[in-house]
Structure formats: C-alpha cells, structure tokens
Amino acid sequence: MVAEFEAERGRLLAVAQRILGSRSEAEDAVQETWLRYAGALADPAARAEIRQLGAWLTTICARICLDVLRSARVRREAYPGQWLPEPVVTPLDQGPRADGFAPDPAERAVRADQVGSALLVVLERLAPEQRVAFVLHDVFAVPFSRVAEVLGTTDAAARQLASRARRAVHAPDAPRHTADAVEQRQVLAAFVTAVESGDLGALVRVLAPDVVAISDSGGHFPAARRPVRGADAVARFVLGVFARAGRYDGTLCARRVLVDGVEGLHLESPRPDGRRLRVVAALAVDGGRVTGIFQQLNPEKLGDLPPLAAGDGWPPHW
C-alpha cells in the first residue's frame, strides 16, 4: 500500500503545486490524499472503486486542491503586496527536479509553452475551476472525462473551462516564455552583463518593450507593491535594486540556479538591520529578450533554499 502510493507521490506533488502555486500547500494536499487513500483501503466498498490507482489518486488530489484554491483566493486578497509562487530551486548540474514537472508527455507540454513563475503568474488570474481544468488537461494530459469528474460537471463544461483558461494563458499581456536552455543562458548572461556595467541602455536592450517585474516580499522587506511595466521603467528598477543589494560595494553574493526548471539567480546580501536578504529571481524569455522578472523575497517561501558558499560572489560564475 505504501509503496504503491509513494510511486505516485512525485506526480501528485507536481499536480498539486501547479494548481496551488505553493509547495507547502501542495505537500499538505498530497498528505491528505494519502489519508483518504488509506481510508478507502479500509473500506471494501470504497476500495472496489479504485480501478486505476494513478487516476483515482489524481482525482482525489485535484479535488482537495480545488477546495484549497477556493479558500486561498480569499487569503491572497489580503496578502501584503504582490503574490508569487514558492519557487522550486535546484542546482544547474542536477537538471529539473523529478517532482517539479510532469513526466512525458506532460513535461513536453509545459516546456513547449510557459514554465514555472511565468505560467503561475497567469494562472493566478483564473477562476479555481478554470485553473484546475487547464493544469490537469493541458499540462498533465488528464482526459476531460476525468477533469469533469474532479469538477463535478460535464465533459463539455470542462472543455469550456480549459478553453477559457487557455485564452488567458496566451493573452497578449501575459508574460511569454518560449526559450530553450541555450537561449535562456544567453539572455541571462546579457542581463547580468548589463547589470554589472550599470548601463541603462544596455539593460533596456535586453528587455522586451512590454516586460513586467513582479516582487513578492510578503511584507518582510521593502518591495514594489505593484508590477513594474515597460523596458525603461523595469531597467531603472532593476539597477536600483542591485545597487541597494550591494552590487557596487562587493557584499552581493549570487549563484545561477534553475527556478522551476529555467535559468535564474539566487541572490543574497546583508541588510543594515542585521538581517540577510535572500532573493530568487526567475526570468521569462521570449525572442531573445526578457519578458518577465519574478523576484521572490518572502523568507517564508524560501525556507528550503540552501545557503550560498563563500565563492558565490557577484557576478555569478558561468
């Protein structure tokens, strides 16, 4: 029983995190799924309904996530400043975490369009039912018959919910991320070089005209309370942030990492109040330029982030 569930845990965690945008909430949802599975096994009638374990567990987990998402929307309306998901951060030499993305073909579906923070920012605009329909079908290839079962609706209604979500994901004002690993690395290098030089014009050229920068501090540190939009405004904002973080006095530390499967930065700098500011910055890249910068500063969402080493100075190693 335990082994069968553990074989499904990675996929369930990936589904839950994509739906909820929170690692801790996703882990809680998977644990609740385990409890319901254990309860079903103790009931002969309920056990008889488990014909295909993976599908059954996905349905239960998604229903739990839907309930959480509905209540989370209320909580996030009172969130201080802007909200971003908890990032899944991994070293570059390990590749994307096995539990951070769905296995084929779902992983290919994620990578073919938008990944990580860029996608989750757009998903925050959706109604809970639309978000569940999109994540289950478009990201994890769950058939609409199963999606309809999760949502308690018809196949046709589930298709309509996913279609509306898809239009939002592909809306003109949505951050675009289509770059492969090589393009990501090239654009990140150009971004770091422009920041290092302090050249406003060079940084503007790395950014898309409609670039957006979003910062989530959870009220723990000063941060922009609204998205910063446009290449010139974002470039000035970024240079100001790096200047305050110690870019020019040698106190800033940095490491290149994978953030939800794409290249980004882990940054740390001391603060005058004695605290240490830790930031995970994820970039969305399309057409050779940055379309989105997502800065996670909230220490409550960075609890599992490994500390930087003494050699992780600015600029980061390549």
N, C-alpha and C positions, 0 to 999 in steps of 0.2 A: 504493500500500500504506500509506504513512504517513498520507496524507490520510484514507483510509477509517478507519483506527484513531483518528485524532485526532477525527473526527466522533463517535465513540462514547466518548471518554475521559471527558467530563463525567458521563454516566450510569454508567459503570463506577466512577468515583470515588465517586459518591453511593451506589451499591450497597455498595461496599466499606466506606465509612465508617459506614453504618448497621449493617452486620453486625459490624464490628470495634470501633467506638467510638473509633477512633484515626486521626487524619489521616495521621500518618507511616506507620503500618502499611497504611492504605488506599492511599497513594501507592506503597508498595513492592509491594502486591498488583497494582495496575494495571500497574506496570512489568514484573512477572513475567508478566502476561497478554500484554503486548506481545512479550516474548521468546518465549513459546510460540506466539504468532500468527506471528511471523517464522519460527520453526522449521517450523511447519506449511506455510507457503507454499513452503518449500524442499523439501518432500516431496510429490510428486504425489499419493500415496495419501491423505495427511493433508489436503491441500488440497481434494481431492474431497469430503471430509466437511463442508466449510464451505458449507452451502447458504444459510443466512441469517446474515449476519455478526453482527448485533447479538445474536441469540440465542446463537450459538456463543461469542462473547466473554463474555457474561454468565455462561454455564455455566462456562467456564474460570475466570473471575474468582471466582465464588462457590465453586468447589471449592478454589481457593487460600486464600480467606478461611476456609473451614471448617477447613482444616489449621492455619492461624494461630490461629484461635479456640480450637481444642483445646489447643494449646501455651500460648496466652495465659492460659487459665484457671489453669494451674499457676503461671505467673509472678504473677498477680494475687492468688493466695492468700498470697504472701509480700510483697505491696505494703504499705508503711507507712501505716496509717490507711485512710481511705475512698478509693475509686476513682471518678472521674468521667471522662467522655469529654473529648477535646480539643474545645473549643468552636470553632465557625465564627463568627467575629465580623465584622460588616460595618456600615458607617455607615448611619444611618437613611435617608438620601436615596438609597441605592442599591438598597434592597429586598433580598430574599433572594438569595444567590449562585446563579447558574445551576447550578453544580455541587454545591450543598448539598442540593438536593431533586430528586426525580424529576419529569420532565415530566408533563403531563396524560396519563391520569387519575390517575397515582400521586401527584402532588403534592396533588391534592384529597383523596386517601385519607389522606395524612399530616396535612393541616391539619384534616380533619374530626374527628380524634380527638386524638392527642397528638403533640407536636413536640419535637425536639431532646433536651435533657437529660432531661426528664420521661420520654420514651419509652425512652431508652437506659438509664436507671437501672433500669427494669423489665426490659428485655431482658437485663441482667446476671444476672437470676435464672434464666434459661432455660438448658437444655442447648444445646450448639452446634447440633445438628440442628434443634431447635425454633426457635432464633433465625434460622437461615438460611431455614427454611420460612416463617416469619412475614414476614421482611423481603422475601423475593423475591415471595411471593404477595400479602400484604395491603398492603404498601407500594408495590411496584413492579409489581403486576399480572402477574407471571410465571405462566403456566399450571402447574397441578400436574404435568402430564406432564413439563415441563421441570424443575420442582423435584425430582421423583422421580429424574430423570437426574442432577442435581447430587449428590443424597444417596445415590445407588446403592440406591434402594429402590423400592417400588411406589407408584402413584398414591394408593391407599387409605392407605398408611402416611404419605405426605407430607401428605395431608389431615388425618390424625390429629395429626401433629406440629404443624401450623399451628393446629389447633383448641385443643390444649393451651396453646400459646403465647398464643393469643387470650384464653383464660380468665385467664391470668396478667396480661396487659396490662390487663384490665378488672376485676381483683380489687379488692375494697373498700379494701384498704390501699395500692393503687398511687396515686402522685401523679396527679391529674387535670389535664388542660389542654384546655379546650374554648373558651377565649375568642378572639374575633376581635380585630383590631388596635385597634379603638376601646376595647373593654373592657380589653385589656392596658394601653393607655396610661393609662386612668382609674385602674386599680388600682395601677400603678406610681407614678403621681402621688400617690395616697393613701399609699402605702408610704413614699415619700420625705418627704412632709409629716410623717408620724408620726415618722419617724426624726429629722428636723430639729428637731421640737419636743421630742423626748425623752420624750414622753407614752406611758407603758407601756400605758395603757388604750386610747388611740387606735390604737396599733400592733396590739394584740390584736384589735381590731375589724376590722382589715384582713386578718387571718389566719383561715384555716379552722380549726375545732377540731382537726382531725387533721393539720395542717400538719407537714411534715418539713423539716429543714435538714440538708444534707449538704455537707461541706467536704473538698476534696482539696488537700493541700499537698505530697504526695509525700515528706513528711519534711523539706522545706526550711524550713518555718515552723511555729510552733505552730498547731494546729488541732484541733477536736473529733475524736476518734478514732472516735466512734460517732455515728449520726444523732441529732439533737435533735428530739424529737417533742412536739406539743401547742402550742396557741397561746401560753399563758403562758410556757412554757419557751423557745420559739423567740423570742418578743418580747424576753425578757431577754437571750438570747444575742445577738440582732441588735444591740440597743442597746449591749451591751458591746463587740462587735466594732467598731462605728462609733466608739465613744468611744476605743478603743485606736488606731484608724486615723487619728485626728486630726480627727474631726468637730467637736470643740469648740475646737481651737486654730488652725484655719484652714489646716492643712497637707494636708488631704484634697482630692484632685482627683477629678473624676468626669465621665463622659460617658455619655449614653444611646446605646445601640447595639442592633443586632439580634444575638441569640445563637441560632444555629441557627434563624433565621427569626422569632423572637419578641422582644419588647422586654425589654431587660435593662440592666445597668450595667457600665461599665468603670471601675474604681476604682484609684487609686494613692496611696500615702502613704510617707513616709520612715520608716526604722526606726532605732532607737538605734545599731545596729551599722554604720550607713552604707549598708546595702542599701536598695533601694526595693521595697516590696511592691506587686505588681500583682495585681488580682483581677478576674475576670469573673464576675458574678452573674447567673444566669438564674432567672426566676420562672415557675412554673406557675400558671395562673389558672383557676378554675372557679367559676361562680356569684357573681362579683363579689369573690372573696377569693383570697388566695394559698394554694395547696395545697402548694407545694414551693419551696424556695430552694436553688439549687445553686451553690456557690461554688468556682470553680477558682482555686487559688493556686499550683499547681505550675509554676514557671518553665519547666520542660521541655515543658510543654503550651501555653505561651503565647509561643513563640518568634516567631510571625508577627504578634503584636499590635502595631499602630502606637502610638507614644508619644502621650500626651496633650499638648495645647497649653497655653500659659500661661493662656489664658482658660477652661480647663476646671476651674473651681473647684466647690466644694460649696456649695449644692445644684446639680445639673446643670441645664443650660439646657433650656427647653421650647419 
